[in-house]
Amino acid sequence: MNNDNATDSERVFADFCHAKGYGVEKIPENPLEKTPDFKITSDGVVVIVEVKQFDVNANGRAIEIELNQGGGHVRDVDFNHDGGLGRKLGQQAAQLSAAFEGGFPTLGVIYSNRILGSTDYQVQRALESGEVTIDAQISAVLYIRNEAIQGETPPFVLYRNPNAGVPFPDGLF
């Protein structure tokens, strides 16, 4: 695999797959059509993957300024919103559509560079509660914790899509 991962999320995902012993191949971008990011293989099973990340936003920058000035930060988290997850899943479904139509299991990967703010809490809650709709083109969603976060939260969680057109293979992730 070449090392031209364009985003933190692509780099973290590729490293994660290598650590698990999976074959990882970056799919070349095609400017004329939406293409997924990776093809992973394990024991003859092929999964097509689209990786999306949440980048730092104005809210996160404001929190960082508060903390750097010696202040604390406590705010309510609005769980009536999914933190933008629905939009990211829709983008992933579009990019995974051809793989889905070809009968391949697909994986949407979500990674957040927003370690300050409510996005991670909103995204995880939406996935855990099943309140977000995952399109049939996505077999499963893999939430990967930001590499800078330490602690007891799991480094990743796999959410299988019960409505997937192609089921996600057992034993991966």
N, C-alpha and C positions, 0 to 999 in steps of 0.2 A: 504494500500500500504506500502511496506517496504521502508526504507529510504536509499537504497543502490545505489542511482544514481551515476554513475561512473564519470560523467562530469558536469561541470558548466551548460552546456546547458540542460542536463536532469533535474537537480535540478530546474533551472529557469522555464523550461516548466512545470514540475509537480506542482510547486507552483502556476504558472499562471493558470493552469487548476483547481486546488483546489479553488483558489480565484473566479473563474467563476462558481463554483458549479458543475463541471463535475466530474464524477467518473474516477479515474485514476488507472490503473493497470500496473505495470512493467511486461513486458513479459520476462520470463527467457531466458537467452542466451543458444543457442545450438551450441556447437563447431563444429558440423557436417554440419550445414547449416546456411545461413544468416537468421537472425531473426530480426523483427522490435523491437523497444524499448518499446512502450506503446500501450495499448488499452484504449481509453477513451469512456465514455458513457454519454449521456445526453438525457433524455426523451425517452429511448428505442433505441436511435440511437447509433450505435457502429462505431467508426473510429479507424483504425490502423495507428500508427504513427512511423516514423523514424526521429530521431533527429541527426543533424550533426552540429559540431561547427568548426569554424576557430580558431586555436590556434595562440598565438603570434609567429611571425616569425622574421627573422633577420632584416627585414626592420623596423618593429615596435620597436625592441630593439634599433636600431640605432637612431630612432627618439626620443625615451625616453632618450637616452644618450645626444643627442643635447639639449633637453629641460632641463634636469637636470644640464647641464653646463651653463645654463642661456641664451642659444641661442634661436632663433626662428626657426620655421619650416614651410616653404612654398615650396611646389613642385606641379607640374602639376599632374593631375590624368589622366592616360591613359584609356580612355573609349572605346578603341578598344578591351579591354579584360574584361571578366566577373569576375575577381578576384578569379577564381577557382570554381565558382558556378556550371558550367556545369559538372565538375567532381563530385562534391558533389551530385548533382541531379541524376547523373548516378548511384552512389552508393546507394542512397535512393531507386531508382526504382528497383534495384536488390533485396534489402531487403524487399520491399513492394510487390513484384511480386506475392507471394502466396496469400496474402490477396486480392489483386486485382483480381486474378483468382477465388477466393472464393466469389467475388461479394461485398466485403466490400469497402466503401469509404476509401481513404488513405490520409495521410497528411505528407508532408515533412516539417520538421521544420529546419530553418537556424538560427544560433546564432553565434555571433562573439565575441571572446575575443581579437580581434585586434582593440582596440579602437584608436590606433595610426596607421596611414597609410591609404592607399587608398582602401583597400578591401571592407569596408562597402559601400563606394560610388559606387564602381564598381558593387557590388552585387545588391544594391537597384536599380541602373539604369537599369541593365540587366533585372530585374524582372518587373520594371515599364514600360519599353519600349517594353517588349515582345520579346526582341532579343535573349533570351536564350530559348532553346527547353526544355520543360518539358515533359518527357515521359508519355504515356497514363496510366501507372501504378500509377501515382501520381495524385490524384484528386485535390489537392490544395497545395500551399506552404505557410507556415506561417513564416514570417520574424519577429523575436523578437529582439528588441533593447537591447543592452548590459545593464545590470542592473546598471552599474556605470555611464552611460550617463544620464545627466539631460538636461532639456530643453523642447522645444516645439515639437520636433520630436515625432511622435506617438510611443507608447511603442510596438506596433505590427502592422503589415499589412498583411492581407490575400490576396493571389493572387490565384484566381480560375484558374484551367487549362481548357481552352476551348476545349482541345483535350482529356480530361480525358475519360478513358473507363468506369469509374463509377463516376458519378457527386458527387461533395462535397455537403453535406446537407446544406440547408438554415438555418440560425439562429445560427450557431456555429461560435464562435470567431467574 
